[in-house]
Amino acid sequence: MAFPVLDMHCDTADRIAWPSLDPLFYQRAGHAQFNPDDPAAAEDTALDDNGCHLSLNKMGDIPWAQCFACFIYDEFSPEESIAFYRHVMGHLDDEIRAHADRIAQARTAADIRPRLESSGHVAVRTIENARLFADDPDLVGALADEGVLMASLSWNARGPLASGNDAPEAGITELGAEIIRRMEDARMVLDVSHLNDTCFADVLRLTKRPFVASHSNSRAVCGHPRNLTDAQFAEIRDRGGVVGLNYCPDFLRDDASSVEPTFDDLCRHVEHWLDLDGENSVALGSDFDGTDLPSCISSAAKAPELQAVFAERFGEEITRKLCYENALSFFERWGR
């Protein structure tokens, strides 16, 4: 049987908006194609049918809620990031309107479940590396009102709000702490994926509400610093948050450069978290169109195969929780 999906992270919105960007952003990012290694990416502008990992056609008949991140490059200034966000999400909005018979935008968490229960598709707005808030903190409330349900504060480098693993000793900035407070007040979920360990520790001190790691795996299973330690996973679990399983090979196994990950490798991360009493805390965070993928889960079209493996290994109840119910229940609790 097929289960609904709530996938907490993809970069597809950037990819399909990229060909129509102002060339200024190509200069800042250092390349004129979203994926310099894939010339065909320059032709991907549609949401329904494309060469991306994710499309409406690849979702197929599965009821599907997708968190579409606007990924903002570390090279963009906070002011430039505002213009970039408006372009990427404006293009996504245009595509949703063009295919309104197949997908709708969730303005609030309460919009998601009815769409899934009617076997539809739904788009959820999120932000990865919300450095635009450093230019105008009032954007937190404004974008929450527009339907942004979740945001992370950094990508890999040192940023104006927080920092990633390229700056492992840098913590949450004073402005970043203010943004966290504003996000909690606006009911915008804090996403800690990409934060370094120093910033994660700061988040524990600064937050009053649950938070998530939208696309991070287990560091005990694969030692990449982008993955979560058991202690970090336990903090997210105990505070009522969720963690989205990332399909990136480098986050699945330590030797991914020489051995392609399989479904067994995805299951190892799930099994480890289940051993840590994470049955209600594990979700999906594919990172579609933001990374290379193993052939076993090379696109959204492979979701039924992944679900079948999960159902065989973990049973239908846990598979249902993993595929959508844990993440959906979290968003619904947070939105109250």
C-alpha contacts under 8 A as a table, 3 or more apart, distances in Angstrom:
res1	aa1	res2	aa2	distance
1	M	308	A	7.75
2	A	62	I	6.73
2	A	304	P	6.25
2	A	307	Q	7.11
3	F	62	I	7.05
3	F	63	P	7.68
3	F	307	Q	7.30
3	F	319	T	7.94
3	F	320	R	6.26
3	F	323	C	6.87
3	F	324	Y	7.95
4	P	62	I	5.85
4	P	63	P	4.78
4	P	64	W	5.75
4	P	116	L	6.85
4	P	320	R	7.69
4	P	323	C	6.64
4	P	324	Y	6.17
5	V	62	I	7.30
5	V	63	P	6.38
5	V	64	W	4.72
5	V	65	A	5.98
5	V	66	Q	7.81
5	V	323	C	5.09
5	V	324	Y	4.89
6	L	64	W	6.02
6	L	65	A	4.59
6	L	66	Q	5.82
6	L	67	C	7.66
6	L	283	A	7.91
6	L	284	L	6.91
6	L	323	C	6.22
6	L	324	Y	4.48
6	L	325	E	7.79
6	L	327	A	6.72
6	L	328	L	6.95
7	D	10	C	7.78
7	D	64	W	7.90
7	D	65	A	6.43
7	D	66	Q	5.08
7	D	67	C	6.07
7	D	244	G	7.72
7	D	283	A	7.59
7	D	284	L	5.07
7	D	285	G	5.24
7	D	286	S	6.54
7	D	323	C	7.64
7	D	324	Y	7.40
8	M	66	Q	6.51
8	M	67	C	4.98
8	M	68	F	7.99
8	M	214	S	5.41
8	M	215	H	7.09
8	M	244	G	6.31
8	M	283	A	7.70
8	M	284	L	6.05
8	M	285	G	4.57
8	M	286	S	7.32
8	M	327	A	7.68
9	H	66	Q	7.24
9	H	67	C	5.23
9	H	68	F	6.29
9	H	69	A	6.37
9	H	214	S	6.11
9	H	215	H	6.34
9	H	244	G	7.95
9	H	285	G	4.87
9	H	286	S	6.07
9	H	287	D	5.34
9	H	288	F	7.32
10	C	13	A	7.79
10	C	66	Q	7.72
10	C	67	C	6.58
10	C	68	F	5.59
10	C	69	A	6.02
10	C	285	G	7.43
10	C	286	S	6.51
10	C	287	D	4.47
10	C	288	F	4.65
10	C	289	D	6.18
10	C	290	G	6.41
11	D	14	D	5.63
11	D	15	R	6.60
11	D	68	F	6.48
11	D	69	A	5.70
11	D	70	C	6.84
11	D	71	F	6.47
11	D	287	D	6.62
11	D	288	F	6.20
11	D	289	D	5.12
11	D	290	G	5.04
12	T	15	R	4.98
12	T	16	I	6.24
12	T	52	C	7.13
12	T	53	H	7.78
12	T	54	L	6.71
12	T	68	F	6.78
12	T	69	A	7.74
12	T	288	F	6.82
12	T	289	D	5.35
12	T	290	G	7.48
13	A	16	I	5.56
13	A	17	A	6.20
13	A	68	F	6.03
13	A	69	A	6.68
13	A	70	C	6.38
13	A	88	V	6.27
13	A	89	M	7.11
13	A	91	H	7.79
13	A	92	L	6.04
14	D	17	A	5.21
14	D	18	W	5.81
14	D	34	F	7.73
14	D	69	A	7.82
14	D	70	C	6.10
14	D	71	F	6.59
14	D	88	V	5.86
15	R	18	W	5.25
15	R	19	P	7.92
15	R	34	F	5.83
15	R	41	A	7.33
15	R	44	D	7.03
15	R	45	T	7.48
15	R	52	C	7.90
15	R	289	D	7.14
16	I	19	P	7.01
16	I	44	D	5.20
16	I	45	T	4.02
16	I	46	A	6.25
16	I	47	L	7.30
16	I	91	H	7.89
17	A	20	S	5.90
17	A	21	L	6.80
17	A	45	T	6.09
17	A	87	H	7.35
17	A	88	V	5.40
17	A	91	H	5.84
17	A	92	L	7.45
18	W	21	L	5.40
18	W	33	Q	7.10
18	W	34	F	6.04
18	W	42	A	7.54
18	W	45	T	7.79
18	W	88	V	7.73
19	P	33	Q	7.20
19	P	34	F	7.91
19	P	42	A	5.61
19	P	43	E	7.32
19	P	44	D	7.69
19	P	45	T	7.08
21	L	25	F	6.85
21	L	26	Y	7.74
21	L	87	H	7.37
22	D	25	F	5.98
22	D	26	Y	7.46
23	P	26	Y	5.01
23	P	27	Q	6.46
23	P	32	A	7.60
24	L	27	Q	5.20
24	L	28	R	6.35
25	F	28	R	4.97
25	F	29	A	5.97
25	F	76	F	7.78
25	F	84	F	7.87
26	Y	29	A	5.19
26	Y	30	G	5.81
26	Y	31	H	5.24
26	Y	32	A	4.79
26	Y	33	Q	7.63
27	Q	30	G	5.08
27	Q	31	H	6.58
27	Q	32	A	7.47
28	R	75	E	5.95
28	R	76	F	6.46
29	A	73	Y	6.86
29	A	75	E	6.26
29	A	76	F	7.64
31	H	34	F	7.32
31	H	36	P	6.67
32	A	36	P	7.47
33	Q	36	P	5.23
33	Q	38	D	7.99
33	Q	39	P	7.23
33	Q	41	A	6.90
33	Q	42	A	6.04
34	F	41	A	6.69
34	F	42	A	7.34
35	N	38	D	5.38
35	N	39	P	7.39
35	N	41	A	6.48
36	P	39	P	6.59
38	D	41	A	5.62
39	P	42	A	6.02
40	A	43	E	5.63
40	A	44	D	7.27
40	A	51	G	7.51
41	A	44	D	5.27
41	A	51	G	7.09
41	A	52	C	7.62
42	A	45	T	7.88
44	D	50	N	5.52
44	D	51	G	6.31
44	D	52	C	7.08
45	T	50	N	7.35
46	A	49	D	6.12
46	A	50	N	6.13
46	A	95	E	6.69
47	L	50	N	6.75
47	L	55	S	5.34
47	L	56	L	6.21
47	L	92	L	7.93
47	L	95	E	6.06
47	L	96	I	7.81
48	D	55	S	5.26
48	D	56	L	4.51
48	D	57	N	5.73
48	D	99	H	7.49
49	D	55	S	5.84
49	D	56	L	6.71
49	D	57	N	5.93
50	N	54	L	8.00
50	N	55	S	6.42
52	C	55	S	6.72
52	C	289	D	6.31
52	C	299	S	7.71
53	H	288	F	5.53
53	H	289	D	5.55
53	H	298	S	6.73
53	H	299	S	4.28
53	H	300	A	6.08
54	L	58	K	6.12
54	L	59	M	7.17
54	L	288	F	6.41
54	L	289	D	7.20
54	L	299	S	6.12
54	L	300	A	5.36
54	L	301	A	7.94
55	S	58	K	5.09
55	S	59	M	6.27
55	S	300	A	7.52
56	L	59	M	5.11
56	L	60	G	6.50
56	L	102	R	7.63
57	N	60	G	5.13
58	K	299	S	7.31
58	K	300	A	5.38
58	K	301	A	4.51
59	M	62	I	6.11
59	M	64	W	6.90
59	M	300	A	5.76
59	M	301	A	5.99
60	G	301	A	7.21
61	D	119	S	7.48
62	I	119	S	6.92
62	I	120	G	7.85
63	P	115	R	7.88
63	P	116	L	5.11
63	P	117	E	7.52
63	P	118	S	7.79
63	P	119	S	4.52
63	P	120	G	5.04
63	P	121	H	5.61
64	W	116	L	6.48
64	W	119	S	7.84
64	W	120	G	6.65
64	W	121	H	4.71
64	W	122	V	6.34
65	A	112	I	6.96
65	A	116	L	7.11
65	A	121	H	5.69
65	A	122	V	4.64
65	A	123	A	5.89
65	A	124	V	7.09
66	Q	121	H	7.86
66	Q	122	V	6.34
66	Q	123	A	5.14
66	Q	124	V	5.90
67	C	123	A	6.09
67	C	124	V	4.50
67	C	125	R	5.89
67	C	126	T	6.25
68	F	123	A	6.58
68	F	124	V	5.87
68	F	125	R	5.33
68	F	126	T	5.88
69	A	125	R	6.19
69	A	126	T	4.47
69	A	127	I	4.78
69	A	128	E	5.87
70	C	85	Y	6.27
70	C	88	V	6.51
70	C	89	M	6.95
70	C	125	R	7.82
70	C	126	T	6.38
70	C	127	I	4.80
70	C	128	E	5.93
71	F	127	I	6.13
71	F	128	E	4.62
71	F	129	N	6.41
72	I	76	F	7.15
72	I	81	S	6.48
72	I	84	F	7.51
72	I	85	Y	7.47
72	I	127	I	7.71
72	I	128	E	6.23
72	I	129	N	5.56
72	I	130	A	7.03
72	I	131	R	7.58
73	Y	76	F	5.58
73	Y	129	N	7.42
73	Y	155	W	7.59
74	D	77	S	7.82
74	D	129	N	7.71
74	D	154	S	7.99
74	D	155	W	6.66
74	D	156	N	7.48
74	D	157	A	6.47
74	D	159	G	7.30
76	F	79	E	7.93
76	F	80	E	5.76
76	F	81	S	5.79
77	S	80	E	5.08
77	S	81	S	5.99
77	S	131	R	7.67
77	S	132	L	7.73
78	P	81	S	4.94
78	P	82	I	6.66
78	P	131	R	5.27
78	P	132	L	4.30
78	P	133	F	7.06
78	P	134	A	5.91
78	P	135	D	5.23
79	E	82	I	5.47
79	E	83	A	7.14
79	E	132	L	6.26
79	E	135	D	5.72
80	E	83	A	5.36
80	E	84	F	6.24
80	E	132	L	7.71
81	S	84	F	4.90
81	S	85	Y	5.96
81	S	131	R	6.87
81	S	132	L	5.10
82	I	85	Y	5.16
82	I	86	R	6.27
82	I	132	L	5.35
83	A	86	R	5.18
83	A	87	H	6.28
84	F	87	H	5.19
84	F	88	V	6.21
85	Y	88	V	5.28
85	Y	89	M	6.01
86	R	89	M	5.43
86	R	90	G	5.64
87	H	90	G	5.04
87	H	91	H	6.15
88	V	91	H	5.31
88	V	92	L	6.37
89	M	92	L	4.90
89	M	93	D	6.04
90	G	93	D	5.04
90	G	94	D	6.26
91	H	94	D	5.06
91	H	95	E	6.35
92	L	95	E	5.09
92	L	96	I	6.20
93	D	96	I	5.06
93	D	97	R	6.18
94	D	97	R	5.18
94	D	98	A	6.13
95	E	98	A	4.95
95	E	99	H	6.27
96	I	99	H	5.18
96	I	100	A	5.68
96	I	103	I	6.17
96	I	104	A	6.41
96	I	105	Q	7.25
97	R	100	A	4.97
97	R	104	A	7.99
99	H	102	R	5.49
99	H	103	I	6.26
100	A	103	I	5.34
100	A	104	A	6.07
102	R	120	G	6.71
102	R	121	H	6.28
103	I	120	G	6.62
103	I	121	H	4.63
103	I	122	V	5.20
103	I	123	A	6.94
104	A	121	H	6.55
104	A	122	V	4.84
104	A	123	A	6.09
105	Q	122	V	5.53
105	Q	123	A	4.66
105	Q	124	V	6.18
105	Q	125	R	7.99
106	A	109	A	6.77
106	A	110	A	7.93
106	A	111	D	5.19
106	A	112	I	6.05
106	A	122	V	6.32
106	A	123	A	5.93
106	A	124	V	5.43
106	A	125	R	7.77
106	A	147	G	6.80
107	R	111	D	6.62
107	R	124	V	7.59
107	R	145	D	7.95
107	R	146	E	6.75
107	R	147	G	4.27
107	R	148	V	7.60
108	T	111	D	5.54
108	T	112	I	7.60
108	T	147	G	6.03
108	T	149	L	7.18
108	T	335	G	7.30
109	A	112	I	5.73
109	A	149	L	7.49
109	A	328	L	7.90
109	A	331	F	5.64
109	A	332	E	5.42
109	A	335	G	5.98
110	A	113	R	6.64
110	A	114	P	7.84
110	A	332	E	6.25
110	A	335	G	7.59
111	D	114	P	6.23
111	D	115	R	6.83
112	I	115	R	5.49
112	I	116	L	6.40
112	I	122	V	6.66
112	I	328	L	7.66
113	R	116	L	5.08
113	R	117	E	6.00
113	R	328	L	7.43
114	P	117	E	5.09
114	P	118	S	6.24
115	R	118	S	5.21
115	R	119	S	6.52
115	R	120	G	5.20
115	R	121	H	6.63
115	R	122	V	6.61
116	L	119	S	5.03
116	L	120	G	5.32
116	L	121	H	6.65
116	L	122	V	7.56
117	E	120	G	7.39
124	V	147	G	7.54
124	V	148	V	7.22
124	V	149	L	7.03
125	R	147	G	6.27
125	R	148	V	4.70
125	R	149	L	6.17
125	R	150	M	7.37
126	T	148	V	5.24
126	T	149	L	5.84
126	T	150	M	4.84
126	T	151	A	5.52
127	I	130	A	5.93
127	I	148	V	7.50
127	I	150	M	6.48
127	I	151	A	4.49
127	I	152	S	6.33
128	E	151	A	5.80
128	E	152	S	5.04
128	E	153	L	7.08
128	E	154	S	7.07
128	E	155	W	7.09
129	N	151	A	7.21
129	N	152	S	5.23
129	N	153	L	4.80
129	N	154	S	4.13
129	N	155	W	5.22
130	A	133	F	5.98
130	A	151	A	6.34
130	A	152	S	5.95
130	A	153	L	5.03
130	A	154	S	6.59
131	R	134	A	5.50
131	R	135	D	7.65
131	R	153	L	6.58
131	R	154	S	7.05
131	R	159	G	7.17
131	R	160	P	6.55
131	R	161	L	6.70
132	L	135	D	5.56
132	L	136	D	6.89
133	F	136	D	5.07
133	F	137	P	4.76
133	F	138	D	7.49
133	F	139	L	6.09
133	F	140	V	6.64
133	F	179	I	7.33
134	A	137	P	6.04
134	A	160	P	6.43
134	A	161	L	6.88
134	A	175	L	7.20
136	D	139	L	5.72
137	P	140	V	5.91
137	P	179	I	6.65
138	D	141	G	5.86
138	D	142	A	6.53
139	L	142	A	4.79
139	L	143	L	5.69
140	V	143	L	5.49
140	V	144	A	6.10
140	V	179	I	7.48
140	V	182	R	6.62
140	V	183	M	6.24
140	V	186	A	7.18
140	V	188	M	7.94
141	G	144	A	5.07
141	G	145	D	6.21
141	G	182	R	7.34
141	G	183	M	7.45
141	G	186	A	5.58
142	A	145	D	5.19
142	A	146	E	6.47
143	L	146	E	4.79
143	L	147	G	6.39
143	L	148	V	5.59
144	A	147	G	5.19
144	A	148	V	4.79
144	A	149	L	6.39
144	A	186	A	6.33
144	A	187	R	7.35
144	A	188	M	6.18
145	D	148	V	7.29
148	V	151	A	7.70
148	V	188	M	6.97
149	L	187	R	7.49
149	L	188	M	5.03
149	L	189	V	6.03
150	M	188	M	5.15
150	M	189	V	4.31
150	M	190	L	5.93
150	M	191	D	6.54
151	A	188	M	7.07
151	A	189	V	6.34
151	A	190	L	5.56
151	A	191	D	5.56
152	S	155	W	7.97
152	S	190	L	5.92
152	S	191	D	4.50
152	S	192	V	5.96
152	S	193	S	6.94
152	S	194	H	7.87
153	L	161	L	6.00
153	L	162	A	5.73
153	L	163	S	7.70
153	L	176	G	7.49
153	L	190	L	7.99
153	L	191	D	7.55
153	L	192	V	7.55
153	L	195	L	7.65
154	S	157	A	7.33
154	S	158	R	7.68
154	S	159	G	6.21
154	S	161	L	7.03
154	S	162	A	5.48
154	S	163	S	5.41
154	S	164	G	6.11
154	S	194	H	6.39
154	S	195	L	6.36
155	W	159	G	7.97
155	W	163	S	6.88
155	W	164	G	5.56
155	W	194	H	5.38
155	W	195	L	7.19
156	N	163	S	6.56
156	N	164	G	4.01
156	N	165	N	5.51
156	N	166	D	5.51
156	N	167	A	7.67
156	N	194	H	6.26
156	N	195	L	7.67
157	A	163	S	5.64
157	A	164	G	5.17
157	A	165	N	6.79
157	A	166	D	5.00
157	A	167	A	5.94
158	R	162	A	6.58
158	R	163	S	4.27
158	R	164	G	6.28
158	R	166	D	6.98
158	R	167	A	5.50
158	R	170	A	7.01
159	G	162	A	5.23
159	G	163	S	5.21
160	P	163	S	7.96
160	P	173	T	6.89
160	P	175	L	7.49
160	P	176	G	7.24
161	L	172	I	6.04
161	L	173	T	5.28
161	L	174	E	7.62
161	L	175	L	5.92
161	L	176	G	3.94
161	L	177	A	7.63
161	L	179	I	7.82
162	A	170	A	7.42
162	A	171	G	6.09
162	A	172	I	4.54
162	A	173	T	5.97
162	A	176	G	6.18
162	A	195	L	7.15
162	A	199	C	6.63
163	S	166	D	7.65
163	S	167	A	6.14
163	S	168	P	7.45
163	S	170	A	6.10
163	S	171	G	6.60
163	S	172	I	7.14
163	S	194	H	7.91
163	S	195	L	5.87
163	S	196	N	6.29
163	S	199	C	6.89
164	G	167	A	5.85
164	G	168	P	6.58
164	G	194	H	5.36
164	G	195	L	4.62
164	G	196	N	4.64
165	N	168	P	4.86
165	N	194	H	7.20
165	N	195	L	6.89
165	N	196	N	4.87
165	N	197	D	7.95
165	N	225	P	7.08
165	N	226	R	7.35
167	A	170	A	5.71
167	A	196	N	7.50
168	P	196	N	5.53
168	P	197	D	6.91
168	P	198	T	6.68
169	E	196	N	7.86
169	E	198	T	6.03
170	A	196	N	7.94
170	A	198	T	6.51
170	A	199	C	7.04
171	G	198	T	5.34
171	G	199	C	4.52
171	G	202	D	6.74
172	I	176	G	5.58
172	I	177	A	6.40
172	I	198	T	7.99
172	I	199	C	5.30
172	I	202	D	6.30
172	I	203	V	7.71
173	T	176	G	4.80
173	T	177	A	6.25
174	E	177	A	5.19
174	E	178	E	6.53
175	L	178	E	5.04
175	L	179	I	6.25
176	G	179	I	4.97
176	G	180	I	6.25
177	A	180	I	5.12
177	A	181	R	6.44
177	A	206	L	6.86
178	E	181	R	5.14
178	E	182	R	6.27
179	I	182	R	4.97
179	I	183	M	6.02
180	I	183	M	5.04
180	I	184	E	6.25
180	I	190	L	7.28
180	I	206	L	7.61
180	I	207	T	7.20
181	R	184	E	5.27
181	R	185	D	6.27
181	R	207	T	7.52
182	R	185	D	5.03
182	R	186	A	6.09
183	M	186	A	5.03
183	M	187	R	6.02
183	M	188	M	4.88
183	M	189	V	6.83
183	M	190	L	7.14
184	E	187	R	5.09
184	E	188	M	6.00
184	E	189	V	7.03
184	E	190	L	7.85
184	E	208	K	7.85
184	E	209	R	6.90
185	D	188	M	7.73
187	R	334	W	6.73
187	R	335	G	6.07
189	V	210	P	7.96
189	V	211	F	6.15
189	V	212	V	7.41
189	V	334	W	7.49
190	L	211	F	5.19
190	L	212	V	6.41
191	D	211	F	6.14
191	D	212	V	4.94
191	D	213	A	5.23
191	D	214	S	6.10
192	V	195	L	5.50
192	V	200	F	6.96
192	V	211	F	7.33
192	V	212	V	6.14
192	V	213	A	4.94
192	V	214	S	7.44
193	S	212	V	7.74
193	S	213	A	4.68
193	S	214	S	6.03
193	S	215	H	6.10
193	S	216	S	6.03
193	S	226	R	7.37
194	H	226	R	6.11
195	L	198	T	7.92
195	L	199	C	5.79
195	L	200	F	6.13
195	L	226	R	7.93
196	N	199	C	5.41
196	N	200	F	6.25
196	N	225	P	7.87
196	N	226	R	7.69
197	D	200	F	4.92
197	D	201	A	6.24
198	T	201	A	5.26
198	T	202	D	6.45
199	C	202	D	4.91
199	C	203	V	6.19
200	F	203	V	5.01
200	F	204	L	6.54
200	F	232	Q	7.97
201	A	204	L	5.25
201	A	205	R	6.77
202	D	205	R	5.16
202	D	206	L	6.13
203	V	206	L	5.00
203	V	207	T	5.73
204	L	207	T	5.91
207	T	210	P	7.60
209	R	239	R	7.46
210	P	236	I	7.13
210	P	239	R	5.18
210	P	240	G	5.46
210	P	241	G	5.12
210	P	334	W	7.82
211	F	236	I	6.64
211	F	239	R	7.60
211	F	240	G	7.63
211	F	241	G	5.11
211	F	242	V	7.36
212	V	236	I	6.64
212	V	241	G	5.14
212	V	242	V	5.07
212	V	243	V	5.77
213	A	216	S	5.98
213	A	242	V	6.62
213	A	243	V	4.78
213	A	244	G	6.24
214	S	242	V	7.62
214	S	243	V	5.67
214	S	244	G	4.66
214	S	245	L	7.74
214	S	284	L	7.80
214	S	285	G	5.53
215	H	243	V	6.83
215	H	244	G	4.66
215	H	245	L	5.68
215	H	246	N	4.84
215	H	284	L	7.48
215	H	285	G	4.46
215	H	286	S	6.69
215	H	287	D	6.60
216	S	226	R	6.57
216	S	227	N	5.14
216	S	228	L	6.54
216	S	243	V	6.70
216	S	244	G	6.07
216	S	245	L	5.93
216	S	246	N	5.49
216	S	251	F	7.63
216	S	285	G	7.50
217	N	222	C	7.76
217	N	226	R	7.71
217	N	227	N	4.71
217	N	228	L	6.02
217	N	243	V	7.82
217	N	244	G	7.48
217	N	245	L	5.69
217	N	246	N	6.04
217	N	251	F	6.29
217	N	252	L	7.15
217	N	269	H	6.61
218	S	221	V	5.44
218	S	222	C	6.23
218	S	223	G	7.77
218	S	227	N	5.24
218	S	228	L	5.09
218	S	229	T	6.31
218	S	230	D	7.19
218	S	269	H	5.86
218	S	272	H	7.70
218	S	273	W	7.67
219	R	222	C	4.85
219	R	223	G	4.56
219	R	224	H	6.17
219	R	225	P	7.02
219	R	226	R	7.90
219	R	227	N	4.78
219	R	228	L	5.13
219	R	229	T	5.12
219	R	230	D	7.36
220	A	223	G	6.21
220	A	228	L	7.98
220	A	229	T	6.42
220	A	230	D	6.89
221	V	252	L	7.63
221	V	253	R	7.17
221	V	268	R	7.20
221	V	269	H	6.30
221	V	272	H	7.56
222	C	227	N	7.44
222	C	251	F	6.17
222	C	252	L	5.89
222	C	253	R	4.98
222	C	254	D	5.37
223	G	227	N	7.06
223	G	251	F	7.81
223	G	253	R	7.91
223	G	254	D	6.46
224	H	227	N	5.62
224	H	250	D	7.19
224	H	251	F	6.01
224	H	254	D	7.33
225	P	228	L	7.46
226	R	251	F	7.34
227	N	251	F	6.67
228	L	231	A	7.93
228	L	232	Q	5.78
228	L	233	F	6.08
229	T	232	Q	5.12
229	T	233	F	6.24
230	D	233	F	5.05
230	D	234	A	6.08
230	D	276	L	7.96
231	A	234	A	5.03
231	A	235	E	6.29
232	Q	235	E	5.12
232	Q	236	I	6.41
233	F	236	I	5.19
233	F	237	R	6.10
233	F	243	V	7.66
234	A	237	R	4.92
234	A	238	D	5.88
234	A	276	L	7.52
235	E	238	D	5.18
235	E	239	R	6.06
236	I	239	R	5.30
236	I	240	G	6.35
236	I	241	G	4.94
236	I	242	V	6.44
236	I	243	V	7.66
236	I	281	S	7.92
237	R	240	G	5.32
237	R	241	G	5.49
237	R	242	V	6.51
237	R	278	G	6.63
237	R	280	N	7.97
237	R	281	S	5.69
238	D	241	G	7.48
240	G	281	S	7.50
240	G	330	F	7.55
241	G	281	S	6.37
241	G	330	F	6.73
242	V	280	N	7.69
242	V	281	S	4.38
242	V	282	V	5.60
242	V	283	A	6.47
242	V	326	N	7.15
242	V	327	A	6.52
242	V	330	F	7.26
243	V	281	S	6.20
243	V	282	V	5.13
243	V	283	A	5.69
243	V	284	L	7.51
243	V	285	G	7.77
244	G	282	V	6.17
244	G	283	A	4.47
244	G	284	L	4.23
244	G	285	G	4.06
244	G	286	S	7.46
245	L	266	L	7.76
245	L	269	H	7.87
245	L	270	V	7.82
245	L	282	V	7.26
245	L	283	A	6.11
245	L	284	L	4.67
245	L	285	G	4.86
245	L	286	S	6.36
246	N	251	F	7.15
246	N	252	L	7.80
246	N	284	L	6.96
246	N	285	G	5.03
246	N	286	S	4.70
246	N	287	D	6.03
247	Y	251	F	7.38
247	Y	252	L	6.96
247	Y	266	L	7.33
247	Y	285	G	7.60
247	Y	286	S	5.14
247	Y	287	D	6.54
247	Y	288	F	7.98
247	Y	293	L	6.29
247	Y	294	P	7.49
247	Y	297	I	7.57
248	C	251	F	5.44
248	C	252	L	6.47
248	C	286	S	7.70
248	C	287	D	7.09
248	C	291	T	6.05
248	C	292	D	6.28
248	C	293	L	5.64
248	C	294	P	7.51
249	P	252	L	5.05
249	P	253	R	6.56
249	P	256	A	5.66
249	P	260	E	7.19
249	P	261	P	6.07
249	P	292	D	7.23
249	P	293	L	6.27
249	P	294	P	6.30
250	D	253	R	6.02
250	D	254	D	6.58
250	D	255	D	7.76
250	D	256	A	5.57
250	D	257	S	7.47
251	F	254	D	7.48
252	L	256	A	7.42
252	L	261	P	6.77
252	L	265	D	6.10
252	L	266	L	6.53
252	L	269	H	7.65
253	R	256	A	5.45
253	R	261	P	6.85
253	R	265	D	6.95
255	D	258	S	5.76
255	D	259	V	5.95
256	A	259	V	4.87
256	A	260	E	5.59
256	A	261	P	6.45
257	S	260	E	7.35
260	E	294	P	6.26
261	P	264	D	7.70
261	P	265	D	5.84
261	P	266	L	7.87
261	P	294	P	5.93
261	P	296	C	7.98
262	T	265	D	5.39
262	T	266	L	6.96
262	T	294	P	7.01
262	T	295	S	7.91
262	T	296	C	6.01
263	F	266	L	5.16
263	F	267	C	6.21
263	F	296	C	6.58
263	F	297	I	7.96
263	F	306	L	7.04
263	F	309	V	7.31
264	D	267	C	4.98
264	D	268	R	6.17
265	D	268	R	5.08
265	D	269	H	6.88
266	L	269	H	5.62
266	L	270	V	6.69
267	C	270	V	4.97
267	C	271	E	5.91
267	C	310	F	7.35
267	C	313	R	8.00
268	R	271	E	5.06
268	R	272	H	6.11
269	H	272	H	5.16
269	H	273	W	6.34
270	V	273	W	5.20
270	V	274	L	6.11
270	V	282	V	7.34
271	E	274	L	4.98
271	E	275	D	6.18
272	H	275	D	5.09
272	H	276	L	6.54
273	W	276	L	4.91
273	W	277	D	6.66
273	W	278	G	5.17
273	W	279	E	7.54
273	W	282	V	7.40
274	L	277	D	5.11
274	L	278	G	4.69
274	L	279	E	5.40
275	D	278	G	7.06
277	D	280	N	7.97
278	G	281	S	4.87
278	G	282	V	6.20
279	E	282	V	6.36
279	E	318	I	6.80
279	E	321	K	7.65
279	E	322	L	7.99
280	N	321	K	6.85
280	N	322	L	7.97
280	N	326	N	5.71
281	S	326	N	6.27
281	S	327	A	7.95
282	V	321	K	7.66
282	V	322	L	5.61
282	V	326	N	6.71
282	V	327	A	7.82
283	A	321	K	7.28
283	A	322	L	4.59
283	A	323	C	6.06
283	A	324	Y	6.71
283	A	326	N	6.14
283	A	327	A	5.82
284	L	322	L	6.60
284	L	323	C	6.13
284	L	324	Y	7.58
287	D	290	G	5.27
287	D	291	T	6.43
288	F	291	T	6.70
288	F	293	L	7.90
288	F	299	S	7.22
288	F	300	A	7.87
289	D	292	D	7.59
293	L	297	I	6.65
293	L	298	S	5.31
293	L	299	S	7.92
294	P	297	I	5.83
294	P	298	S	5.70
295	S	298	S	4.72
296	C	302	K	7.25
297	I	300	A	7.33
297	I	302	K	5.37
297	I	303	A	7.10
297	I	306	L	7.20
298	S	301	A	7.99
298	S	302	K	6.78
299	S	302	K	5.74
299	S	303	A	7.69
300	A	303	A	5.46
301	A	304	P	7.33
302	K	305	E	5.45
302	K	306	L	6.55
303	A	306	L	5.09
303	A	307	Q	6.11
304	P	307	Q	5.04
304	P	308	A	6.14
305	E	308	A	5.13
305	E	309	V	6.44
306	L	309	V	5.19
306	L	310	F	6.27
307	Q	310	F	4.99
307	Q	311	A	6.03
307	Q	319	T	7.00
307	Q	323	C	7.76
308	A	311	A	5.11
308	A	312	E	6.22
309	V	312	E	5.21
309	V	313	R	6.15
310	F	313	R	5.13
310	F	314	F	5.60
310	F	315	G	7.01
310	F	316	E	7.98
310	F	319	T	5.78
311	A	314	F	5.39
311	A	315	G	4.48
311	A	316	E	5.04
311	A	318	I	7.76
311	A	319	T	5.58
312	E	315	G	5.80
312	E	316	E	7.95
314	F	317	E	7.93
314	F	318	I	5.99
314	F	319	T	6.48
315	G	318	I	5.85
315	G	319	T	6.19
316	E	319	T	4.98
316	E	320	R	6.00
317	E	320	R	5.25
317	E	321	K	6.43
318	I	321	K	5.00
318	I	322	L	6.00
319	T	322	L	4.97
319	T	323	C	5.91
320	R	323	C	5.28
320	R	324	Y	6.21
320	R	325	E	6.13
321	K	324	Y	5.66
321	K	325	E	4.36
321	K	326	N	4.97
321	K	327	A	7.93
322	L	325	E	6.63
322	L	326	N	6.22
322	L	327	A	7.89
323	C	326	N	7.76
324	Y	327	A	5.65
324	Y	328	L	5.91
325	E	328	L	5.04
325	E	329	S	5.80
326	N	329	S	5.30
326	N	330	F	6.17
327	A	330	F	5.07
327	A	331	F	6.31
328	L	331	F	5.23
328	L	332	E	6.17
329	S	332	E	5.06
329	S	333	R	6.14
330	F	333	R	5.19
330	F	334	W	6.11
331	F	334	W	5.06
331	F	335	G	6.02
332	E	335	G	5.23
332	E	336	R	6.73
333	R	336	R	5.71
